[in-house]
Amino acid sequence: MSNNFDDQVQRNLMGKQLEKEGSILEAISLYEANISESFEGSFPYRRLAILYRKRKLLSEEVRVLEKAISVFNSLISSDRTDIKPKLNEFQERLNKVKDKRSKFK
């Protein structure tokens, strides 16, 4: 478990560096790998939501936010005090995206 977490943290750090260098698609693929493994931190979900919003890929942004909500919901009974605020943040973002999306339909 610890080794996997270390790998995920490294992917986040590498993704952040790739973004700085302008290699957005490579960064996205690293963040996507982390969320596919249900990473228990908010970083890749936030970054993907932002990157997809910038690209006007609302359905991708919704997918990422829904995944974040699912992951953080599963952690709600843990001792971590950061879970509820993150869950609320992702829920609010999802509501905004869905409102925005409904205006285009």
A tleap script that builds the chain and sets N, CA, C and O, in Angstrom:
source leaprc.protein.ff14SB
mol = sequence {
  NMET SER ASN ASN PHE ASP ASP GLN VAL GLN
  ARG ASN LEU MET GLY LYS GLN LEU GLU LYS
  GLU GLY SER ILE LEU GLU ALA ILE SER LEU
  TYR GLU ALA ASN ILE SER GLU SER PHE GLU
  GLY SER PHE PRO TYR ARG ARG LEU ALA ILE
  LEU TYR ARG LYS ARG LYS LEU LEU SER GLU
  GLU VAL ARG VAL LEU GLU LYS ALA ILE SER
  VAL PHE ASN SER LEU ILE SER SER ASP ARG
  THR ASP ILE LYS PRO LYS LEU ASN GLU PHE
  GLN GLU ARG LEU ASN LYS VAL LYS ASP LYS
  ARG SER LYS PHE CLYS
}
set mol.1.N position { 0.837 -1.199 0.000 }
set mol.1.CA position { 0.000 0.000 0.000 }
set mol.1.C position { 0.874 1.252 0.000 }
set mol.1.O position { 0.674 2.157 -0.811 }
set mol.2.N position { 1.830 1.297 0.902 }
set mol.2.CA position { 2.703 2.455 1.027 }
set mol.2.C position { 3.462 2.728 -0.280 }
set mol.2.O position { 3.606 3.877 -0.699 }
set mol.3.N position { 3.941 1.657 -0.909 }
set mol.3.CA position { 4.680 1.801 -2.153 }
set mol.3.C position { 3.790 2.405 -3.234 }
set mol.3.O position { 4.224 3.277 -3.987 }
set mol.4.N position { 2.535 1.938 -3.308 }
set mol.4.CA position { 1.597 2.475 -4.279 }
set mol.4.C position { 1.342 3.960 -4.018 }
set mol.4.O position { 1.295 4.760 -4.953 }
set mol.5.N position { 1.179 4.321 -2.752 }
set mol.5.CA position { 0.960 5.722 -2.395 }
set mol.5.C position { 2.163 6.562 -2.822 }
set mol.5.O position { 1.999 7.652 -3.370 }
set mol.6.N position { 3.360 6.060 -2.572 }
set mol.6.CA position { 4.571 6.772 -2.984 }
set mol.6.C position { 4.593 6.970 -4.502 }
set mol.6.O position { 4.955 8.041 -4.989 }
set mol.7.N position { 4.206 5.937 -5.236 }
set mol.7.CA position { 4.137 6.041 -6.701 }
set mol.7.C position { 3.141 7.123 -7.117 }
set mol.7.O position { 3.398 7.902 -8.035 }
set mol.8.N position { 2.004 7.156 -6.425 }
set mol.8.CA position { 0.977 8.136 -6.756 }
set mol.8.C position { 1.459 9.559 -6.468 }
set mol.8.O position { 1.223 10.472 -7.260 }
set mol.9.N position { 2.127 9.740 -5.342 }
set mol.9.CA position { 2.666 11.061 -5.002 }
set mol.9.C position { 3.685 11.482 -6.063 }
set mol.9.O position { 3.701 12.636 -6.489 }
set mol.10.N position { 4.527 10.552 -6.482 }
set mol.10.CA position { 5.513 10.866 -7.523 }
set mol.10.C position { 4.822 11.273 -8.822 }
set mol.10.O position { 5.266 12.197 -9.503 }
set mol.11.N position { 3.731 10.578 -9.165 }
set mol.11.CA position { 2.978 10.945 -10.377 }
set mol.11.C position { 2.430 12.366 -10.249 }
set mol.11.O position { 2.477 13.138 -11.206 }
set mol.12.N position { 1.910 12.712 -9.071 }
set mol.12.CA position { 1.393 14.072 -8.876 }
set mol.12.C position { 2.493 15.104 -9.054 }
set mol.12.O position { 2.298 16.118 -9.724 }
set mol.13.N position { 3.653 14.845 -8.453 }
set mol.13.CA position { 4.777 15.776 -8.562 }
set mol.13.C position { 5.252 15.907 -10.007 }
set mol.13.O position { 5.553 17.003 -10.478 }
set mol.14.N position { 5.314 14.771 -10.698 }
set mol.14.CA position { 5.736 14.791 -12.099 }
set mol.14.C position { 4.690 15.508 -12.954 }
set mol.14.O position { 5.040 16.261 -13.863 }
set mol.15.N position { 3.411 15.276 -12.663 }
set mol.15.CA position { 2.343 15.960 -13.397 }
set mol.15.C position { 2.426 17.462 -13.228 }
set mol.15.O position { 2.260 18.216 -14.187 }
set mol.16.N position { 2.684 17.892 -12.010 }
set mol.16.CA position { 2.812 19.324 -11.723 }
set mol.16.C position { 3.964 19.920 -12.538 }
set mol.16.O position { 3.836 21.006 -13.103 }
set mol.17.N position { 5.086 19.202 -12.593 }
set mol.17.CA position { 6.245 19.652 -13.364 }
set mol.17.C position { 5.915 19.688 -14.862 }
set mol.17.O position { 6.274 20.637 -15.560 }
set mol.18.N position { 5.234 18.652 -15.344 }
set mol.18.CA position { 4.859 18.609 -16.759 }
set mol.18.C position { 3.937 19.772 -17.120 }
set mol.18.O position { 4.053 20.354 -18.199 }
set mol.19.N position { 3.032 20.103 -16.219 }
set mol.19.CA position { 2.152 21.255 -16.467 }
set mol.19.C position { 2.976 22.526 -16.623 }
set mol.19.O position { 2.731 23.326 -17.527 }
set mol.20.N position { 3.954 22.709 -15.738 }
set mol.20.CA position { 4.818 23.903 -15.812 }
set mol.20.C position { 5.543 23.968 -17.150 }
set mol.20.O position { 5.774 25.046 -17.698 }
set mol.21.N position { 5.894 22.796 -17.662 }
set mol.21.CA position { 6.626 22.727 -18.929 }
set mol.21.C position { 5.694 22.799 -20.136 }
set mol.21.O position { 6.153 22.824 -21.278 }
set mol.22.N position { 4.387 22.832 -19.885 }
set mol.22.CA position { 3.426 22.909 -20.982 }
set mol.22.C position { 3.010 21.563 -21.551 }
set mol.22.O position { 2.304 21.507 -22.558 }
set mol.23.N position { 3.437 20.483 -20.920 }
set mol.23.CA position { 3.081 19.135 -21.393 }
set mol.23.C position { 1.797 18.674 -20.697 }
set mol.23.O position { 1.808 17.762 -19.870 }
set mol.24.N position { 0.701 19.327 -21.054 }
set mol.24.CA position { -0.568 19.132 -20.355 }
set mol.24.C position { -1.112 17.713 -20.546 }
set mol.24.O position { -1.585 17.104 -19.586 }
set mol.25.N position { -1.054 17.188 -21.749 }
set mol.25.CA position { -1.607 15.848 -21.983 }
set mol.25.C position { -0.876 14.782 -21.180 }
set mol.25.O position { -1.494 13.841 -20.681 }
set mol.26.N position { 0.438 14.929 -21.055 }
set mol.26.CA position { 1.208 13.980 -20.249 }
set mol.26.C position { 0.823 14.101 -18.771 }
set mol.26.O position { 0.693 13.097 -18.070 }
set mol.27.N position { 0.644 15.330 -18.316 }
set mol.27.CA position { 0.222 15.554 -16.925 }
set mol.27.C position { -1.147 14.925 -16.693 }
set mol.27.O position { -1.367 14.253 -15.686 }
set mol.28.N position { -2.058 15.146 -17.624 }
set mol.28.CA position { -3.399 14.571 -17.504 }
set mol.28.C position { -3.324 13.056 -17.370 }
set mol.28.O position { -4.034 12.473 -16.550 }
set mol.29.N position { -2.482 12.418 -18.157 }
set mol.29.CA position { -2.415 10.950 -18.092 }
set mol.29.C position { -1.902 10.467 -16.738 }
set mol.29.O position { -2.346 9.430 -16.243 }
set mol.30.N position { -0.972 11.209 -16.135 }
set mol.30.CA position { -0.489 10.839 -14.797 }
set mol.30.C position { -1.579 11.021 -13.746 }
set mol.30.O position { -1.771 10.161 -12.886 }
set mol.31.N position { -2.290 12.144 -13.822 }
set mol.31.CA position { -3.376 12.380 -12.867 }
set mol.31.C position { -4.492 11.349 -13.044 }
set mol.31.O position { -5.073 10.879 -12.067 }
set mol.32.N position { -4.784 11.005 -14.297 }
set mol.32.CA position { -5.814 9.999 -14.573 }
set mol.32.C position { -5.424 8.643 -13.974 }
set mol.32.O position { -6.276 7.921 -13.455 }
set mol.33.N position { -4.131 8.304 -14.049 }
set mol.33.CA position { -3.665 7.044 -13.450 }
set mol.33.C position { -3.944 7.052 -11.953 }
set mol.33.O position { -4.379 6.047 -11.391 }
set mol.34.N position { -3.694 8.186 -11.312 }
set mol.34.CA position { -3.933 8.275 -9.867 }
set mol.34.C position { -5.407 8.165 -9.519 }
set mol.34.O position { -5.764 7.472 -8.566 }
set mol.35.N position { -6.269 8.833 -10.270 }
set mol.35.CA position { -7.677 8.741 -9.898 }
set mol.35.C position { -8.250 7.372 -10.235 }
set mol.35.O position { -9.212 6.931 -9.606 }
set mol.36.N position { -7.666 6.694 -11.225 }
set mol.36.CA position { -8.136 5.333 -11.530 }
set mol.36.C position { -7.803 4.381 -10.381 }
set mol.36.O position { -8.440 3.340 -10.220 }
set mol.37.N position { -6.792 4.753 -9.584 }
set mol.37.CA position { -6.412 3.962 -8.405 }
set mol.37.C position { -7.042 4.543 -7.130 }
set mol.37.O position { -6.655 4.174 -6.021 }
set mol.38.N position { -8.010 5.449 -7.293 }
set mol.38.CA position { -8.730 6.068 -6.171 }
set mol.38.C position { -7.795 6.732 -5.163 }
set mol.38.O position { -7.915 6.531 -3.954 }
set mol.39.N position { -6.869 7.520 -5.683 }
set mol.39.CA position { -5.941 8.276 -4.832 }
set mol.39.C position { -6.716 9.017 -3.755 }
set mol.39.O position { -7.758 9.609 -4.036 }
set mol.40.N position { -6.214 8.991 -2.524 }
set mol.40.CA position { -6.942 9.537 -1.380 }
set mol.40.C position { -6.544 10.964 -1.018 }
set mol.40.O position { -6.692 11.385 0.129 }
set mol.41.N position { -6.047 11.691 -1.985 }
set mol.41.CA position { -5.745 13.108 -1.806 }
set mol.41.C position { -6.466 13.894 -2.889 }
set mol.41.O position { -6.877 13.328 -3.901 }
set mol.42.N position { -6.619 15.178 -2.684 }
set mol.42.CA position { -7.433 15.974 -3.605 }
set mol.42.C position { -6.685 16.484 -4.844 }
set mol.42.O position { -7.313 16.891 -5.821 }
set mol.43.N position { -5.361 16.466 -4.806 }
set mol.43.CA position { -4.580 17.119 -5.853 }
set mol.43.C position { -4.930 16.688 -7.286 }
set mol.43.O position { -5.246 17.553 -8.103 }
set mol.44.N position { -4.890 15.398 -7.628 }
set mol.44.CA position { -5.133 15.057 -9.038 }
set mol.44.C position { -6.569 15.356 -9.487 }
set mol.44.O position { -6.804 15.668 -10.654 }
set mol.45.N position { -7.524 15.259 -8.560 }
set mol.45.CA position { -8.914 15.561 -8.906 }
set mol.45.C position { -9.077 17.052 -9.201 }
set mol.45.O position { -9.734 17.438 -10.168 }
set mol.46.N position { -8.469 17.879 -8.355 }
set mol.46.CA position { -8.535 19.335 -8.571 }
set mol.46.C position { -7.886 19.719 -9.894 }
set mol.46.O position { -8.457 20.465 -10.689 }
set mol.47.N position { -6.687 19.198 -10.115 }
set mol.47.CA position { -5.965 19.565 -11.332 }
set mol.47.C position { -6.716 19.108 -12.574 }
set mol.47.O position { -6.837 19.866 -13.536 }
set mol.48.N position { -7.220 17.882 -12.566 }
set mol.48.CA position { -7.955 17.390 -13.734 }
set mol.48.C position { -9.210 18.218 -13.970 }
set mol.48.O position { -9.515 18.566 -15.111 }
set mol.49.N position { -9.942 18.538 -12.905 }
set mol.49.CA position { -11.157 19.341 -13.061 }
set mol.49.C position { -10.825 20.685 -13.710 }
set mol.49.O position { -11.539 21.148 -14.600 }
set mol.50.N position { -9.742 21.299 -13.258 }
set mol.50.CA position { -9.318 22.590 -13.813 }
set mol.50.C position { -8.895 22.435 -15.274 }
set mol.50.O position { -9.302 23.217 -16.133 }
set mol.51.N position { -8.081 21.425 -15.541 }
set mol.51.CA position { -7.584 21.239 -16.912 }
set mol.51.C position { -8.727 20.920 -17.877 }
set mol.51.O position { -8.749 21.421 -19.001 }
set mol.52.N position { -9.670 20.090 -17.442 }
set mol.52.CA position { -10.805 19.771 -18.312 }
set mol.52.C position { -11.712 20.989 -18.493 }
set mol.52.O position { -12.261 21.196 -19.575 }
set mol.53.N position { -11.871 21.791 -17.446 }
set mol.53.CA position { -12.696 22.994 -17.590 }
set mol.53.C position { -12.069 23.929 -18.611 }
set mol.53.O position { -12.763 24.467 -19.474 }
set mol.54.N position { -10.748 24.125 -18.513 }
set mol.54.CA position { -10.059 25.009 -19.462 }
set mol.54.C position { -10.245 24.533 -20.902 }
set mol.54.O position { -10.287 25.338 -21.833 }
set mol.55.N position { -10.354 23.220 -21.070 }
set mol.55.CA position { -10.530 22.652 -22.407 }
set mol.55.C position { -12.001 22.522 -22.798 }
set mol.55.O position { -12.330 21.989 -23.858 }
set mol.56.N position { -12.884 23.020 -21.921 }
set mol.56.CA position { -14.331 22.968 -22.130 }
set mol.56.C position { -14.845 21.538 -22.287 }
set mol.56.O position { -15.791 21.283 -23.032 }
set mol.57.N position { -14.206 20.612 -21.575 }
set mol.57.CA position { -14.624 19.216 -21.577 }
set mol.57.C position { -15.453 18.956 -20.314 }
set mol.57.O position { -14.995 18.307 -19.374 }
set mol.58.N position { -16.678 19.479 -20.319 }
set mol.58.CA position { -17.501 19.448 -19.119 }
set mol.58.C position { -17.831 18.032 -18.669 }
set mol.58.O position { -17.874 17.767 -17.467 }
set mol.59.N position { -18.065 17.118 -19.604 }
set mol.59.CA position { -18.406 15.744 -19.189 }
set mol.59.C position { -17.216 15.079 -18.501 }
set mol.59.O position { -17.403 14.279 -17.584 }
set mol.60.N position { -15.999 15.399 -18.931 }
set mol.60.CA position { -14.809 14.870 -18.268 }
set mol.60.C position { -14.658 15.488 -16.880 }
set mol.60.O position { -14.296 14.804 -15.923 }
set mol.61.N position { -14.938 16.775 -16.783 }
set mol.61.CA position { -14.857 17.451 -15.490 }
set mol.61.C position { -15.868 16.825 -14.513 }
set mol.61.O position { -15.541 16.582 -13.352 }
set mol.62.N position { -17.077 16.571 -14.983 }
set mol.62.CA position { -18.104 15.938 -14.143 }
set mol.62.C position { -17.639 14.557 -13.700 }
set mol.62.O position { -17.779 14.203 -12.529 }
set mol.63.N position { -17.092 13.780 -14.618 }
set mol.63.CA position { -16.613 12.426 -14.292 }
set mol.63.C position { -15.564 12.472 -13.179 }
set mol.63.O position { -15.625 11.685 -12.235 }
set mol.64.N position { -14.610 13.388 -13.291 }
set mol.64.CA position { -13.540 13.512 -12.303 }
set mol.64.C position { -14.107 13.930 -10.946 }
set mol.64.O position { -13.732 13.375 -9.913 }
set mol.65.N position { -15.002 14.898 -10.956 }
set mol.65.CA position { -15.581 15.374 -9.694 }
set mol.65.C position { -16.433 14.290 -9.034 }
set mol.65.O position { -16.427 14.150 -7.811 }
set mol.66.N position { -17.163 13.527 -9.841 }
set mol.66.CA position { -17.960 12.429 -9.282 }
set mol.66.C position { -17.062 11.355 -8.673 }
set mol.66.O position { -17.388 10.778 -7.636 }
set mol.67.N position { -15.936 11.092 -9.322 }
set mol.67.CA position { -14.976 10.130 -8.782 }
set mol.67.C position { -14.406 10.641 -7.456 }
set mol.67.O position { -14.285 9.879 -6.497 }
set mol.68.N position { -14.060 11.919 -7.403 }
set mol.68.CA position { -13.537 12.513 -6.164 }
set mol.68.C position { -14.560 12.378 -5.041 }
set mol.68.O position { -14.208 12.012 -3.920 }
set mol.69.N position { -15.806 12.667 -5.336 }
set mol.69.CA position { -16.866 12.568 -4.333 }
set mol.69.C position { -17.007 11.136 -3.847 }
set mol.69.O position { -17.182 10.897 -2.653 }
set mol.70.N position { -16.933 10.195 -4.758 }
set mol.70.CA position { -17.017 8.780 -4.401 }
set mol.70.C position { -15.865 8.376 -3.475 }
set mol.70.O position { -16.080 7.710 -2.462 }
set mol.71.N position { -14.657 8.779 -3.827 }
set mol.71.CA position { -13.470 8.437 -3.029 }
set mol.71.C position { -13.562 9.063 -1.636 }
set mol.71.O position { -13.335 8.387 -0.633 }
set mol.72.N position { -13.890 10.336 -1.578 }
set mol.72.CA position { -13.930 11.011 -0.281 }
set mol.72.C position { -15.131 10.575 0.559 }
set mol.72.O position { -15.062 10.598 1.788 }
set mol.73.N position { -16.229 10.178 -0.088 }
set mol.73.CA position { -17.363 9.599 0.652 }
set mol.73.C position { -16.942 8.316 1.350 }
set mol.73.O position { -17.362 8.046 2.476 }
set mol.74.N position { -16.109 7.524 0.675 }
set mol.74.CA position { -15.670 6.252 1.265 }
set mol.74.C position { -14.729 6.475 2.452 }
set mol.74.O position { -14.504 5.561 3.246 }
set mol.75.N position { -14.181 7.681 2.575 }
set mol.75.CA position { -13.248 8.001 3.659 }
set mol.75.C position { -13.908 8.777 4.800 }
set mol.75.O position { -13.246 9.128 5.777 }
set mol.76.N position { -15.196 9.041 4.680 }
set mol.76.CA position { -15.873 9.939 5.621 }
set mol.76.C position { -15.802 9.442 7.065 }
set mol.76.O position { -15.781 10.249 7.995 }
set mol.77.N position { -15.766 8.133 7.259 }
set mol.77.CA position { -15.727 7.605 8.631 }
set mol.77.C position { -14.300 7.464 9.167 }
set mol.77.O position { -14.097 6.991 10.285 }
set mol.78.N position { -13.315 7.874 8.366 }
set mol.78.CA position { -11.926 7.803 8.833 }
set mol.78.C position { -11.665 8.932 9.836 }
set mol.78.O position { -12.513 9.802 10.036 }
set mol.79.N position { -10.503 8.910 10.455 }
set mol.79.CA position { -10.133 9.931 11.433 }
set mol.79.C position { -9.646 11.223 10.782 }
set mol.79.O position { -9.384 12.206 11.475 }
set mol.80.N position { -9.525 11.226 9.464 }
set mol.80.CA position { -8.999 12.407 8.782 }
set mol.80.C position { -9.974 13.577 8.864 }
set mol.80.O position { -11.151 13.446 8.527 }
set mol.81.N position { -9.471 14.711 9.311 }
set mol.81.CA position { -10.328 15.894 9.471 }
set mol.81.C position { -10.490 16.679 8.170 }
set mol.81.O position { -11.319 17.585 8.088 }
set mol.82.N position { -9.698 16.331 7.152 }
set mol.82.CA position { -9.767 17.066 5.884 }
set mol.82.C position { -10.822 16.507 4.930 }
set mol.82.O position { -11.054 17.082 3.866 }
set mol.83.N position { -11.456 15.410 5.291 }
set mol.83.CA position { -12.362 14.740 4.353 }
set mol.83.C position { -13.632 15.548 4.084 }
set mol.83.O position { -13.979 15.786 2.927 }
set mol.84.N position { -14.323 15.970 5.140 }
set mol.84.CA position { -15.596 16.700 4.935 }
set mol.84.C position { -15.418 17.979 4.133 }
set mol.84.O position { -16.192 18.220 3.206 }
set mol.85.N position { -14.418 18.819 4.457 }
set mol.85.CA position { -14.248 20.040 3.642 }
set mol.85.C position { -13.967 19.726 2.170 }
set mol.85.O position { -14.474 20.412 1.283 }
set mol.86.N position { -13.166 18.698 1.910 }
set mol.86.CA position { -12.864 18.331 0.514 }
set mol.86.C position { -14.114 17.810 -0.177 }
set mol.86.O position { -14.382 18.140 -1.332 }
set mol.87.N position { -14.869 17.000 0.536 }
set mol.87.CA position { -16.107 16.467 -0.013 }
set mol.87.C position { -17.056 17.612 -0.372 }
set mol.87.O position { -17.656 17.614 -1.447 }
set mol.88.N position { -17.185 18.572 0.525 }
set mol.88.CA position { -18.045 19.736 0.263 }
set mol.88.C position { -17.545 20.536 -0.931 }
set mol.88.O position { -18.335 20.977 -1.767 }
set mol.89.N position { -16.234 20.720 -1.008 }
set mol.89.CA position { -15.648 21.470 -2.127 }
set mol.89.C position { -15.971 20.802 -3.458 }
set mol.89.O position { -16.404 21.464 -4.402 }
set mol.90.N position { -15.757 19.485 -3.530 }
set mol.90.CA position { -16.001 18.778 -4.785 }
set mol.90.C position { -17.492 18.758 -5.126 }
set mol.90.O position { -17.861 18.840 -6.298 }
set mol.91.N position { -18.342 18.651 -4.118 }
set mol.91.CA position { -19.790 18.662 -4.362 }
set mol.91.C position { -20.227 20.021 -4.912 }
set mol.91.O position { -21.027 20.090 -5.845 }
set mol.92.N position { -19.702 21.096 -4.332 }
set mol.92.CA position { -20.034 22.440 -4.821 }
set mol.92.C position { -19.562 22.634 -6.255 }
set mol.92.O position { -20.282 23.190 -7.085 }
set mol.93.N position { -18.359 22.177 -6.537 }
set mol.93.CA position { -17.834 22.306 -7.907 }
set mol.93.C position { -18.685 21.520 -8.888 }
set mol.93.O position { -18.978 21.989 -9.988 }
set mol.94.N position { -19.083 20.311 -8.478 }
set mol.94.CA position { -19.909 19.478 -9.342 }
set mol.94.C position { -21.248 20.160 -9.611 }
set mol.94.O position { -21.722 20.174 -10.747 }
set mol.95.N position { -21.851 20.720 -8.580 }
set mol.95.CA position { -23.130 21.418 -8.761 }
set mol.95.C position { -22.990 22.574 -9.738 }
set mol.95.O position { -23.864 22.785 -10.579 }
set mol.96.N position { -21.888 23.330 -9.636 }
set mol.96.CA position { -21.656 24.453 -10.551 }
set mol.96.C position { -21.518 23.969 -11.993 }
set mol.96.O position { -22.078 24.567 -12.913 }
set mol.97.N position { -20.773 22.889 -12.181 }
set mol.97.CA position { -20.572 22.359 -13.537 }
set mol.97.C position { -21.891 21.870 -14.106 }
set mol.97.O position { -22.207 22.125 -15.269 }
set mol.98.N position { -22.656 21.171 -13.291 }
set mol.98.CA position { -23.937 20.662 -13.775 }
set mol.98.C position { -24.887 21.803 -14.106 }
set mol.98.O position { -25.636 21.721 -15.080 }
set mol.99.N position { -24.867 22.874 -13.302 }
set mol.99.CA position { -25.676 24.048 -13.625 }
set mol.99.C position { -25.247 24.655 -14.959 }
set mol.99.O position { -26.075 25.001 -15.802 }
set mol.100.N position { -23.951 24.770 -15.122 }
set mol.100.CA position { -23.389 25.340 -16.349 }
set mol.100.C position { -23.774 24.475 -17.553 }
set mol.100.O position { -24.171 24.979 -18.603 }
set mol.101.N position { -23.644 23.162 -17.364 }
set mol.101.CA position { -23.941 22.228 -18.453 }
set mol.101.C position { -25.414 22.284 -18.834 }
set mol.101.O position { -25.750 22.197 -20.016 }
set mol.102.N position { -26.297 22.430 -17.852 }
set mol.102.CA position { -27.728 22.435 -18.140 }
set mol.102.C position { -28.127 23.691 -18.942 }
set mol.102.O position { -29.122 23.679 -19.667 }
set mol.103.N position { -27.347 24.759 -18.803 }
set mol.103.CA position { -27.636 25.982 -19.565 }
set mol.103.C position { -27.335 25.810 -21.051 }
set mol.103.O position { -27.877 26.531 -21.888 }
set mol.104.N position { -26.468 24.850 -21.372 }
set mol.104.CA position { -26.098 24.625 -22.768 }
set mol.104.C position { -27.035 23.632 -23.451 }
set mol.104.O position { -27.003 23.478 -24.672 }
set mol.105.N position { -27.862 22.965 -22.664 }
set mol.105.CA position { -28.742 21.944 -23.270 }
set mol.105.C position { -30.018 22.545 -23.780 }
set mol.105.O position { -30.866 21.832 -24.316 }
savepdb mol mol.pdb
quit
